[in-house]
Amino acid sequence: MKRLILLVILICNLSASHKINNEFTDIEKEYILTNTLKIGMIIDYYPFSFEENGKAKGFSFDYLDLIVKKDGLKIEIEMDNWTNTLEKFKNSQIDLIDVISYSKSREEYTNFSKAYYEIPTVLFTSENQFDTYTDFTSLEGKKVGYTKNIYYYDKINNLKLFELVEFENSQDKIKALAHGKIDAAFNNIISGQKYIKKMAYSNIEIIEDLDPSIIRNEDLRIGVNK
């Protein structure tokens, strides 16, 4: 069974130029024909995965669709927010999870594909909140928002420099920042800018020069439940 589940990682890691079907054993081909896998995708992770008019859309969905067309896997998509999707994955209610970033703690329950995209994580701040920003010590004593179960939580929590405020999703986090409920927020640059534009917020700035040893780029991978 481990070999059969790991074939999903093989699919994700193979170049699009490969004839993937030739890579499978007879047992793996039988598995593909007789099983349906469930994948959790994030409902509000624009432009990678989001729901529009009841349908899954986005770059990640297109990537998954390419995999399905090339190998014949039958996959059911479950759309939800990140927190619920990760909990379903950890509890083995779904077989695969999209846009999961690597962390050592997640190795316990996840086999990771290679990253298929990387997004810079930046610091969104209230306008004129910082006259100068040097490093994370500039955030000392501030209220800083983060998304629940984010892969770099342990590292920022261990700094013990600022008050961490938890949010279920990026949209609520950016809204709280715009309304002055927090002073700053960690978020990937794409979805953060999307919500700023959508809600026409004009009082938010971006600081991009973050310590990569603490917060690295958000590496989007497909995770396979062990």
C-alpha positions, -999 to 999 in steps of 0.1 A, spaced: 0 0 0 29 24 8 42 18 -28 8 24 -42 2 57 -24 37 69 -32 29 66 -69 11 100 -65 44 115 -55 60 99 -85 34 115 -108 40 150 -93 77 147 -96 79 135 -132 85 159 -160 55 167 -182 75 153 -211 75 118 -197 50 92 -208 39 86 -172 18 54 -179 50 36 -189 64 43 -154 37 23 -136 38 -14 -126 8 -37 -133 -1 -34 -96 0 4 -97 -21 4 -129 -47 -18 -112 -47 5 -82 -54 35 -105 -83 16 -121 -99 5 -89 -95 34 -65 -107 69 -61 -86 93 -40 -99 124 -21 -79 156 -22 -84 186 0 -81 220 -18 -83 254 -2 -115 273 -10 -101 308 -8 -64 305 -19 -65 327 -50 -52 323 -76 -41 287 -69 -73 272 -56 -107 288 -51 -143 281 -56 -164 301 -82 -200 293 -90 -197 260 -71 -166 249 -92 -130 245 -82 -107 268 -101 -71 281 -101 -36 272 -110 -34 243 -86 -67 228 -100 -52 231 -135 -21 213 -123 -42 185 -107 -63 183 -139 -31 177 -159 -20 149 -136 -55 132 -139 -54 135 -177 -19 120 -179 -23 90 -156 -61 82 -153 -63 86 -115 -98 92 -102 -98 121 -78 -126 137 -58 -121 173 -47 -132 186 -13 -130 224 -9 -127 239 26 -106 264 45 -70 256 54 -76 247 90 -104 222 83 -86 207 53 -54 201 73 -74 185 102 -92 162 77 -58 152 62 -42 145 97 -73 124 106 -70 104 73 -104 116 61 -88 126 28 -59 110 10 -42 141 -5 -38 177 4 -29 206 -19 -7 236 -13 9 221 18 44 235 27 71 214 41 79 214 78 97 188 99 66 183 121 44 175 91 67 146 81 50 125 108 18 122 87 28 135 52 48 123 22 56 155 2 59 160 -36 85 184 -48 74 220 -47 55 230 -78 55 268 -69 70 291 -44 55 324 -31 73 350 -11 59 355 24 60 392 34 50 414 63 19 436 58 18 466 81 -5 495 89 6 525 69 32 546 87 34 520 115 72 517 112 94 547 104 122 522 98 122 485 97 154 466 103 145 430 114 120 412 135 131 431 166 112 461 150 80 442 158 87 440 195 56 447 216 34 447 185 3 426 176 11 405 146 -14 383 128 -8 348 114 -29 321 99 -37 291 121 -15 260 114 9 280 93 42 261 86 64 288 102 44 293 135 70 276 158 98 298 145 80 331 150 65 320 183 100 311 196 112 347 190 91 359 219 92 394 205 56 402 197 20 392 205 7 366 180 -29 369 170 -44 338 152 -68 340 122 -86 313 103 -78 327 69 -60 355 51 -90 376 44 -99 380 80 -63 387 89 -59 415 63 -93 430 73 -82 431 110 -50 449 99 -69 475 78 -92 482 108 -63 486 133 -70 455 153 -34 443 147 -2 462 138 11 438 112 5 404 95 25 377 80 10 365 47 21 354 13 22 383 -11 -3 371 -37 -33 364 -15 -26 394 7 -26 418 -22 -57 402 -36 -77 410 -5 -63 445 -3 -74 452 -38 -108 434 -34 -117 455 -3 -100 487 -16 -79 491 15 -55 520 12 -38 520 45 -16 489 43 21 487 34 44 458 25 78 449 40 95 423 19 129 420 36 123 392 60 149 368 75 147 337 52 161 315 80 129 322 100 103 327 73 111 311 39 90 312 8 57 294 9 65 262 -10 33 247 -26 33 209 -26 9 180 -28 9 160 4 1 122 5 -13 108 37 11 83 51 
